[in-house]
Amino acid sequence: MPTLVNCNAEDELHHGRTFYSSLDPSSLFSINSHLDVFYPPRPRKRLRSSAPVVSWENELLREKKSSIEFLPDECLFEIFRRLPGQERSACACVSKHWLSLLCTISKAEISHTASDGADMASDEAEPDSEGCLTRCLEGKKATDVRLAAIAVGTATRGGLGKLSIRGSNSARGVTNFGLSAVAHGCPSLNLLSIWNVSSIGDEGLCQVANGCHMLEKLDLCHCPSVTDKALIAIAERCPKLTALTIESCPHIGNASLQAIARCCPKLESIAIKDCPLIGDQGVACLFLPSSSSVTKVKLQGLKVSDFSLAVIGHFGKSVTNLILSGLCNVSEKGFWAMGNACGLQALTSLTISSCRGMTDASLEAIGQGCPGLKQIFLRNCCLISDNGLVAFAKSTISLESLQLEECNRITQLGVFYALSNCGSKLKSLSLVKCVGVKDIASQDLMLSLCRSLRSLSIKSCPGFGSAGLAILGKICPELRSVDLSGLYGMTDDGLLSFLERCEAGLAKVNLSGCINLSDRVAIAVAMLHGKTLKALNLNGCRKITDATLEAIANSCQLLNDLDISSCAVTDSGIAALSSSEQLNLQILSLSGCSGISNKGIPFLIKLGKGLVGLNLKNCNSISSSKIDLLVQHFWRCDIFY
């Protein structure tokens, strides 16, 4: 036994390891072979006896039984901490009790003395824990035993750097014990993400704070047992924290954010959602001059007032990305103060969603007070009208992207005037579900050209039709990408006029859901923009036939992505595509094309030499045997059927 333990007078003994002396090993579960534990491939059988034997046989069995099983936990602990890394991993496979002891050994407690030179060389060969490994446990796989095995196994393979826990096993889920095992065995942990785990509380996270001082990113979502105590411990002992996300944690309040602001000077990103105890006192302290390194901020569903936004406007000098959503207690005064404070000089991206305080006056103030703003996304801001949008367009000087969704007081006229006044940097315009954007009566409009606009997206705006599109074609002649999906009122004549005015040549065209369009438009796209077109989506355009595919085969040299799902194409159209020598398709979607049958399979095989994606879902005229034939030929292609 002295040889096994290798204990001399100079060795330090660790006493008092009684934390797990009362642990019931039956609370743990068997270890599967795919866990992160190394063990040599040698079978181990237990002797079992179901029939009575003579006394001398019982004595023989007792002698064969290893005497190490009778050692107290303190002795086992001293043995384990002197073993080389791979042997410690092998010991973890012996029993649940041994695993529970091994996962309590921290890196600082591992002894690097060995009984001989070979063991010393083995210890020196172990890699340092640099946090190069990533592990994710989801649902039924998220148990304490798996976490303990990960903690022991990754220690000799570069160290665990990122750990994500998504949900928990309903019968034997993750608890504070499993998280404590990670804290003891993974000092290199720098990212911890925990979602939907109600059984983890302050005890486990406090252990992480004590053992994982390298932690940089913490993500807590739907963790009802975590309180301010855990977050304060993280803040005080993990000074390298740079990103914090808290969502739906009802017991985390202002004290946590105050500790973060006080103890984490490197914090760069903060996201808080649906935490009822967090208010102005917690949010405001994040932007004081002493903690001005925060660059990304997301506040959603919080009970903050105008005061918080005023503080952000005054002291958020480092903020570059700001997301404000569902702030019901913030009025027009708060947004106006945030803009007029002129402190958001570095702000480049702003998202405001479902905030009743966002009005015309506040939008204009933001445009004037944020000179570096490049992207703005306004969603469900029902009080913003044409006046506010045009005033914002005139006041902003760096805007490159404008996105409007469910802003129903904005009309088509407001959009046109905003485009004419946005300056020379606007590159992208997106309108989604803006029911107020409807075709206006024919009239002479004094509009300036917007030659900088490259991308236009108008989705699910039922009132937007051919007349409005024709005007857009006049004022935006340099478009490269057009997405008009869901505009079922669009006609051939209106779209043809628009296509003729796109002088630079379109590279991406999405007309999915435009059910009234026919081959006239699709052929015009191929003829006018075939030299530049790379992606064409005609999904759901039921009037598109083989004539369109023939035009594409003859004119589109650069096309690599074609979606003609639910169109009236047949095998003849696929034959036309396959006969083209210049066409080099990579992605082809034929979902729901009932006109394509087994006769078209040879043409698909010929066409598919360069394909990496093929969608044949709901192509009911193609038999399963032909699908199998395609799978054999297209070994590099992902086929959906």
Disulfide bonds with the S-S distance in Angstrom:
none
